[in-house]
Structure formats: C-alpha cells, structure tokens
Amino acid sequence: MNSFNIEKLFKTIQFLLKNYDCYDVYFLDNKRKWNKNPEKLKDIISSEVWFRIWASSRYYDNDELLDLFKPIVNNVHFQGLMSKFTNNADGMEIDITDTLITFEILYDLIEYHIHILNTEKYIPDWNYQGKKIQNEYLCRVDDFKKNLKSLLSDQVLFDSFFQIYKALTKNNLFNSISTTINEEIKLYEEQILLKRKLEESKKINQIYDFLSNKIDFDIGSSVTQKQALIRPFLRLLNDAINPAPIGLQFEIVSILGALKDPRCAKTLLNLLKNTSLEYTNLISNIIYALGNLQYSEISDYLKMILQLPDYIDLSSGYKQPIYDVKSEAIWSTGKLGITGRNLINEIVKYISHKDNTIKIALAWTMGMIGTKEKKEEGVVDLEILTTLLELLKDKNKKVFEESIYSLKVLGFYELIDNLNLNNIPATPILALKPSSIGLYELSETLYHLISLKQPVVIAVTGDSGTGKTYFCESIKYGFGDISKDDILYLMRDNPAHRTIFSRMIDKKFTKDFLDPQYYTIETMDEKKLASSQVFFDFINQYSHKKLIILDGWLDEIYFYQVLKIFYQFNYLDCVINFRTTYSTRRINLETREGILERVRDCLRFVENPPIEETEFYRNGDVYVYNLDNSINSRLSADEIKEVFSRKKVRLWAEHIRIGSFAKKLKELEIKEKPLNVRTEDFIMQNDCKIETEDEAIEIHTERFFRSINNDIVGEPNLLQKIRFKKFIPEKISHYSPGIIAYHNTDGIVGILTGINDQNHFTQIRKDKIYNHCIFNDQIFAIGNESKIYLFDFNKNLLRTLKISAPPLSAIATDRNNIIATGHQDGTIRIWDINSKITHLLKGHKNPIIDIVIDKKGIIVSNSIDGELRLWNLYNNSIKIYNDMMFNTSLMGLERTSDNIIFVKENNVIKLDQENETIKIVSLPNDLEPIAFYPYYDGRIFAGYRKKEDRIYFIVIEFKKDKGFYNTIRTDMNRITGITAMGPRIIISGMDTDGAIIEILGSETYVRGEFEKLQILKNSKRHFQYHSMIF
C-alpha cells in the first residue's frame, strides 16, 4: 500500500490547480477532468471545495487547508478508508488517484454535515411544512449511514469516518463550505419553484420577492454565507431558454459586484457584450463588478466605450448620456493596474471633459497605473506625469486634490514643492496633514485638555466614507488612563442620540428647516425647556465624563447647528475633520457598501458647509485637526489605539497654543469699578437697497521669503521675519489656518499663504482702504464712501456694494452670518447680501468708532461720546453703558467669555458684563497704544509707542487680584497689526529696512521650532504642512 501523506496530497493539489479556471464555475470529477456548471450535489461540493482551495493557495493560507485535511489523512484507519473508495477512481497515477479518493471522502463528510445541519435546525411546532422538510432530512441521514455502512463493511472503518467528521465540525473552513452549499441548495430549489410560477403567471414579481427576501444586505437574511448566491445567480444569467428580465439582471449584477467573486467574470463579460448600450445602469454595474475582479479581458470593451461619443442615439429618438458608463470604465481601468496602460491613449482624451467625476477618475487611474509601472519596471510613463500636471490647472478642488494625491503616490513630492500653483481655493488641500501624524498630535492635545477641564468635547466630522466613525470606534472604549466609563460617544446617525441633539436645537429652527426624522413630539413641545437650558442640563448631566465625542458629517440644517450650540457656549474644544480624496472615499465605500448604487448614494453625502467655511476653522479659537485620511496616510485601528495609549510629550501645550511669557513679569494693580447700565428695546428697520457692481480683477502672485532669527539669545521669542519690498500691510487678520489677510491704504488687499510662501494680492485705485474684515472666504473692505468692497480671491472677483447712507466708519462680521457697518451719523446697518437690503439700527448720537460681533450674534458698538451699546438681535434689546473709557478705536472680545476688552492710552480695560463692572490695569504713562489683539485665554498682546518713538510689544495678563505685563524686544519702529495662529503671534509693521512681518512665540516653542526646521532643512523629503508657519 502506498504511504500517502499530507505532503504528497498538497503537491498533487498544486498540480491539479494548474488547469483550474477561477473565472468560471468548475468542478473536478473522479476522472480528473474539469467540468462546468455542476448540477448534482457531489459536483456542487467539488466546485466549492476546489474554489476554496484555489483561494487559500492564492493567499498562501496553507494552514487553513492543513486543518481541513489533517483529520482525514492523519486518521489511523485512513488507508483502510481509501481502500473502500478505490473502485471510484482508477487508471491514473497513484498519487493523483489517492488525492481524488481523499477528496471523495471529504465530499461525503460535507454531504453528511449538510444533512445534519437541516436536522438540527429549530423548527416550531406550528410550521408543518418546515417539520415535513426536516423529517425528509432525517431520512436522508439514515439512508446515508446505511449506504456508508454497506460501502465500508467494517465497523472500525465506519467509526473512523465519524471520528473524522467530529473533528471536522470544529473546522471553520469545513463548516463554511457545508453551510454555503446547504443554503445554495435551498435557494436553488426555491429558484426552480419560482421559475415555474414565472412560466405560469408571466410575472416577475415573485423573482423580485425572492431577491428582497433572501438577499437583504442591510438587515441580514437567512443566507449567512454570501457565496451561496454565486451559482444560483449565474444559472439565472446563463439561462438562454428563459432569460432573466433586465431589471432582474440589474439586481443580480449589483449583488455580484459587491461579492467580488472571480467565478462570475466570464458570465458577466458575456452578459456585458450582449447588453444594449441603452441599459446604462446595468452596463455600469457589470463594468464595476469586472473592475473589482481586475479581469483584464474587459479591456477591449472598455476601449470601445471610451471611443463612443458622450451621447448615444436610442430608437426612440432620445439621446442617452453615458457619462456614468465612461466614468466607471475609467475607474475600472485604474483597477486593472498595469494592464490598463494599454488604454492610456484613450483615457487621456478626457483631460478637458466637462464632467468632473470623469476627470477625478482619470487622475486616480493615472496614479494607479503609474504606481504599478514604478513597482514592476522602476519608471513612470511620461504621459501619466504630463496628464496629472495638466489636471492640476483644473479649478475644481476635487480634481486638483486627486491629481496631487496621485503625484504624491508616485513620489513626486519635490516636484509639487517647486510648482507655482496659482490655485487659491485649493491651498488648504496642500496643507493637509496626514492623519498618521495628525492623530499623534491630537492624542497629546486630548491628554493636555483633559488635564485642564472636564468634560472635553470633540467633534469628529468628515464626508461619508472618510473614516470618522472608524476612528471613533477605535477610541470610544477608552485609551491610556481614560476608561470606557469616562467617555460619552454620541453619533449623528443613531436615532437615540439624535433625540439628544434635536432637543438642543432652537425649536423654531427645527420646525422651519428640519426633516421630521430629526425630531419627535417630545422635542417639539413648546412647553418644554428652552434649547439653551436643555444644553446646560445635558452638560450638567455628563459633567463627570472626561471626554464627549460627537460623531457626524456636517450639514447646514442639522449637525452643523448642533456643533454651533457647543461652540456658542464655549464647550467645543476640538474639531477633527477627516479628509480623503474622492478615490479613497469611493474605495472605503466600496468595501463598506459593496453595491455600486449605494456607493454612489453615499458619495453624494458631502459636508455642507465644508470645514473651511465654519467659524470653528476660521476663528482659530478651537483646536482644528484637518487631516488627510487617504489610503497612504491613515492608521489602522490597532495603530490608533497604540498612538492614544499614553501621553508622550511633557510640554505639549507650548506646541498648540501661545505659550508662557512668565520671565521678567512686572506687576500691575487692578482697579475695579461698577458701571451703570440701562436696557432698552429697539426696532430694526428696513433701510437702503444695496446696489452691486461686479468686475473681474487681476490677482498678482509673488513669492515672499523668510529669514530665520540668527540671534536666539538676544531675541529668544523671535522665530522668523518676512519682508516686503513694494508695500506695507496696514492691518493683518486671521483668514484661515495658514493664511493671513491684509490691506493697506493704497487700495491693496491680499492674502499670504504659508504653503509655498505666496503673496496673492490685487489693487483698486479708485478709493483708499481703511479697514477690512473676513466674511466666509471673502474679504470685506471699506474706504471713504458708503461702499463695501468685496474681494473674492477664489473667483478673481471684486463686487462693490453701494448704499445711499452717510459714510462708513467701521465694519465687522461674525464671519458667517452677520455683516454690520457703523456710520458717521451714529447709525448701524446690518447688510443682507442675499436680499440686497440693509437693516437700520438707531441709537448712537455721535459717529461710530468701532464694531465687534460675538459668537452669540450680539453687536457691540462704541461712539466718540463714550457710549457703548450691546445690540441683541434675537430679542431686540440693548444694553447701554456710558464711560469715556470706551471712547477708543481699540476694542475687541475675549473669545471664550462675554468680556469686552478696550485699550485706551496707557489703560487696558476689561468689561465684565455678568458683574457689570470694569477692571483696569494701567501701564506706565509714557506708553501710547497703536495695535492690540485679545487672546482667547484672556491675555492681551499689544503694540505700544513710547514718547521717544521706541516701539514695544507687550503681553498683558489679568489675574484674580493682580495684573502683569512683559515686554518683548522688537526692532520695529511701527506696528500696524497683530494676530495669532496656533502657538504663534504674528505682527506686521515697519523697521529700518522697510515693511516686515515678525513671527513670535514662547521661548520653549521657538527653540523647538528651530530644531524642527533644522531637521527639515537636511531632509530629502519636504513636508508641505510644516510650511504653514503661520
């Protein structure tokens, strides 16, 4: 007797697999022949077993196969069992014969297990039909045992067979194969029954019922093994006698596309070739399915599709667009990898196509083909590089983003750094930090915040498919010394959590704008608590939590409103926005959803407003981590848990906010005095009609250059200087992270971007510019007349807004909703850009000096007579204060409180609305203020001029009983503006060599940045997000 063993078995299996075709449904008979389309149970078992063996060998998972065959081959009576099956296979090499016999034993074991699965299934007594079927299987079990006993004719061998069976019931692969075939048989039997009904009734409703009942991917079904669908579905598609209707074909192909089983390939390709082009949805789904399988035989068909016009003529005379088909054809070309190289000449023709989805697919496909080329051949086709560079000129952000991503995947980092990309809207894309790095920094920030306050509230946002919930799932069960019980996780798409959110939103807003799914009768009860009270009750209820996570994608009418409530009451600490390229979102959704139609639906769920258009991002008082979570940048769940497992940096606070200037502090006395306040109501009147005039403007772009501080001992707080040759920035403001807006009186308005150090500016010569502010992503500026100049650098547009009113003296916005101007006659106007009308507020008797607007929409205005008014637009009430201390153009807000800051002469004044008092600290008498910036933590950064014209930059702090200040050295002889960004203070002005911007920070931060910049200087690879030094 031949000593057959595992090694010989596996060697023979590999030999037989050489002729196995994985792209169709094959089985191996006992004559060593591969046959198609199994019908009998044994043949179906053979087909499934051999496919699983092929799949395991493809992924080198030999352990799984070993566990399947060891109980058979290693059984002490294995040779005896083989001898009883010998007559079923003869006339071949011994090892092949022994292998086929081994498989025959395995087939019998699987067949027996299928019968047992049906006998052990619970059937209620009332289910008569189910009980009848179960009894039939009990009979089959008895018949199987009788036949087996007759074949083996030996009790020892009979017992050995069931010893093997018992061992295999613990094997996952054995159970999976058995369950798959068992469910397939049931589907097949039901399919035959339904086809009979179809022939009788001539209706297809029963078939659709079959699909909806058995193939429900949302709620699960009786089919637990999705492979059970393959052969029944392929039978339907291959049935030439009773061909499936187009609608049914679409349903089947949609599901097969999600399953990604290579056995479908030839059937799907044949169906594709025989389907009329008018059925675009079916064709798109077939192409999607074959692309997922990377089936190269589809190339000729894709070429034909790409050569067609964008519209095809139907017999009805209607022109059918085939954009979706072409887009899917290009995506599939990218999935083919290097095989898709043969189609490059066809797809590059779409570089200027009007459909952005097609151009996005083109950019991704070029990257995928180039990646495969580089990996296999070490070079990248020139056509790929030139195509991607051409796509960078596209004004669509998604096309630009996808092209940058592909260039990065191909390793062209240095090329990107050296390109002059005059694409202002896309600048934030270049600044995105990889989540692999950003999450490391986020973990340190969370540990820092939790050490300071409780609870810390973070919002995790991003378009559908960007990985936000994946991240939340990785940390919501705790990390480091933060336990699961310390964390409250609320998800926008969870109905119970939505009830919490909906109660916080203003009821009037809810009624006017929200879909009923977001509220209940309870949340809409007018007698219930006010939304603000609901919010604070929520905070009190969960005040014991260390971390609250809000998970959801931003939409204007719901989740954005929820976050605005947390922000308005200063409880929103951090926003993590996961960004990915369109291709990464699609790949994530293909994995999650599977079915193409669902992928497309989810791709439509994009954030509105995008994070860049929110006050959280623009104002700089919330920690914002805008992270690239594309495939090459993201972390796995285990990696995320490891990153968050412990705190790693001791002085992390110095790297995220402006650090301490504690050295050489000088003490100041705080004087406090009460204020008289009166409250009045007001009526806001409709006023002027706004006339608009649009004109195109030329945006000039210049590179600016930084110089590193060479005297860190003498100037320990100075990091860098930026010089200007042509003009002086009169005022600077925080436009968005990494971008500064500025103007000067000569009519120049511009933005400075930290990416590639570019200055984008324009100039109007018909008026001077005296002030500006930011609204959305536009710069609003005022000059001598009753006009607002709206500069839109994204559209190269200047819009002049004119009204018939006294000259403007002040302008302010809350950056998102309110635009207010003060006038020489003491009036204030609210500008409604959409309806082109202004609303009038009357109260001041003298010219308005300045206006600021707080988070709650309260307008603060002061006039030259010392009158200060706080206009509440929500309840039409005014608080009025009178004190000549308020007669100053230097007025601002503490972002994390209701306090208002004034700087007048050598005094710094803080108005505490809650206690109706002012606190005053007085600097030396010979100091005259010229600029100031109130920081979110209560500190004031100010520029002062001494009587002998020496300029000082001073940091002022209010403590409980004392004030303190520290003077920081500067060589400026004029300071024109101050702002802050992250851990940096940015001041603009003049020195002896001309216009300059200085970037300052705490000593600890500056030293750390010097070390980082030195490392980057010597690095071969440049990281663009490190360029965002402001």
Secondary structure, DSSP 8 states (H G I E B T S, - for coil): -----HHHHHHHHHHHHTT--TTS-EEE-TTS-EEES--SHHHHHHHHHHHHHHHHHHTT-HHHHHHHHHHHHTSTTHHHHHHHHGGGS-SS-HHHHHHHHHHHHHHHHHHHHHHHHHHHS---TT-HHHHHHHHHHHHHHHHHHHHHHHHH--HHHHHHHHHHHHHHTT-HHHHHHHHHHHHHHHHHHHHHHHHHHHHHH---HHHHHHHHHH--TTT--S---GGGGHHHHHHHHH-SSS---HHHHHHHHHHHHHHT-GGGHHHHHHHHHTS-TT-HHHHHHHHHHHHHTT-GGGHHHHHHHHHS-SEEE-TTS-EEE-HHHHHHHHHHHHHTGGGGGGGHHHHGGGTT-S-HHHHHHHHHHHHHHHHHHHHHHS---HHHHHHHHHHTT-S-HHHHHHHHHHHHHTT-HHHHHT-----GGGHHHHT-EEHHHHHHHHHHHHHHHHHH-SSEEEEEE-STTSSHHHHHHHHTT-BTTB-GGGEEEEETT-HHHHHHHHHHS-HHHHHHH--GGG--HHHH-TTS--HHHHHHHHHHHTTT-SEEEEE---BTTTHHHHHHHHHHTT---EEEEEE--HHHHHHHHHHHT-SHHHHHHHHT---BS-GGGSHHHHHS-SEEEEEE-STTT---HHHHHHHTSS---TTTHHHHS-----TT-EEEEEEEEE--EEEEE---EEEEE-EEEEEE---EEEE--EEE-S-TTT-TTEEEEEEESS---SEEEEEETTEEEEE-TTSEEEEEETTTTEEEEEE-SSS---EEEEETTEEEEE-SSSEEEEEETTTTEEEEEE-SSS-EEEEEE-SSS-EEEEETTS-EEEEETTTTEEEEE---SS-EEEEEE-TT--EEEEETTSEEEEEETTTTEEEEEE-GGG--S-EEE-TTSS-EEEEETTEEEEEETTTTEEEEEE--TTEEEEEEEE-TTS-EEEEEEETTS-EEEEEEEE-SSEEEEEEE----SEEEEEEEETTEEEEEEEETTEEEEEEE--HHHHHHHHHHHHHHHT-SS--GGGG---
